[in-house]
Amino acid sequence: QVQLVESGGGLVQPGGSLRLSCAASGFTLDRYTIGWFRQAPGKEREVVSCMGRSDGSTTYSDSVKGRFTISRDNAKNTVYLQMNSLKPEDTGVYFCATERYGSSCVFNRPDGMDLWGKGTLVTVSS
């Protein structure tokens, strides 16, 4: 079965850290661009970070640059998002998604992504 499963979300205090995981099954991640997206309450889904399919290049939204790091472990067929110095505005449901062709991830076009996980909730609050 082809799917993505996110894990690692939870409740964390401002300034804390979380590490999200995105495990792929039924296909090999290294042939896909991988993106992390988030959706805050009452807001549209937006890109957080992308990792390119060809060279592993990474991009980040301005709001998380310097605090979040995307990485890939091909042996485990898993992508991670390390989140440090978390802020209340980081609260939301975090999704991973794949893109076999095109550039939807880096241009913040969620509708262009091919496969989505169900998301994991991150709540940053005192």
C-alpha positions in Angstrom: 0.0 0.0 0.0 1.4 3.4 -1.0 1.2 5.8 1.9 2.9 8.4 4.1 2.6 8.4 7.9 3.6 11.3 10.0 4.5 11.0 13.7 6.2 13.0 16.4 3.7 15.8 17.0 2.5 16.8 20.4 2.3 19.6 23.0 5.5 21.6 23.5 6.3 24.9 25.3 7.6 27.9 23.4 11.3 27.6 22.9 11.1 23.8 22.9 11.9 21.3 20.2 10.1 18.5 18.3 11.2 16.1 15.6 8.6 15.0 13.1 9.0 11.8 11.1 7.4 10.9 7.7 7.6 7.2 6.9 6.9 6.1 3.4 5.8 2.7 2.4 5.0 1.1 -1.0 7.5 3.3 -2.8 11.0 4.7 -2.5 11.3 8.3 -1.3 14.6 9.1 -3.0 12.9 9.6 -6.4 10.5 12.3 -5.1 10.6 15.8 -3.9 9.4 15.8 -0.3 7.6 18.7 1.4 6.5 19.5 4.8 3.3 21.6 5.0 1.3 22.9 7.9 -2.2 24.3 8.4 -2.9 26.5 11.3 -6.5 26.9 12.7 -8.5 29.1 10.3 -5.7 29.4 7.7 -4.8 27.8 4.4 -2.2 25.0 4.1 1.2 26.4 3.5 4.7 25.0 2.7 7.2 24.8 5.5 10.1 23.1 3.8 11.0 21.2 0.7 13.8 18.7 -0.2 14.6 18.3 -3.9 14.3 14.9 -5.7 17.6 15.1 -7.6 20.2 16.7 -5.4 18.7 16.9 -2.0 18.6 20.7 -2.0 16.5 22.2 0.7 14.2 25.3 1.0 12.4 26.8 3.9 9.7 29.4 4.4 11.0 32.6 5.9 9.1 32.1 9.1 11.0 28.9 10.0 14.4 29.5 8.4 17.2 29.0 10.9 14.9 27.1 13.3 13.7 24.0 11.2 15.8 21.5 9.4 14.5 18.9 6.9 16.5 15.7 6.3 16.1 12.3 4.6 17.3 8.9 5.6 17.1 6.7 2.5 17.9 3.5 4.4 14.8 4.0 6.5 12.7 5.5 3.7 11.9 8.3 6.1 12.0 12.1 6.1 12.3 14.2 9.2 11.6 17.8 10.3 13.6 19.0 13.2 11.9 21.9 14.8 13.8 24.1 17.3 12.9 27.3 19.1 9.3 26.7 18.6 6.8 29.6 18.7 3.1 29.6 19.3 2.6 30.6 15.7 4.1 27.3 14.7 1.0 25.6 16.0 -0.9 23.5 13.4 -1.3 20.2 11.7 1.9 19.2 9.9 1.7 17.1 6.8 4.3 15.5 4.6 3.7 15.2 0.9 5.5 13.9 -2.2 6.0 15.4 -5.7 7.2 13.1 -8.4 7.5 15.8 -11.1 7.2 19.6 -11.2 8.0 22.3 -8.7 4.8 22.7 -6.7 6.5 22.4 -3.3 9.0 25.2 -3.7 6.3 27.5 -5.2 3.9 26.8 -2.3 1.2 25.1 -4.3 -0.1 22.3 -2.1 -2.7 21.2 -4.8 0.2 20.1 -7.0 1.5 17.5 -4.6 0.9 13.9 -5.4 0.5 12.0 -2.1 -0.3 13.2 1.4 -0.1 11.8 4.9 -2.9 12.4 7.3 -0.9 14.9 9.4 0.3 15.2 13.0 -0.7 17.9 15.3 1.8 20.3 16.8 0.7 22.6 19.6 3.1 25.2 21.0 1.7 26.7 24.2 2.6 27.5 27.7 
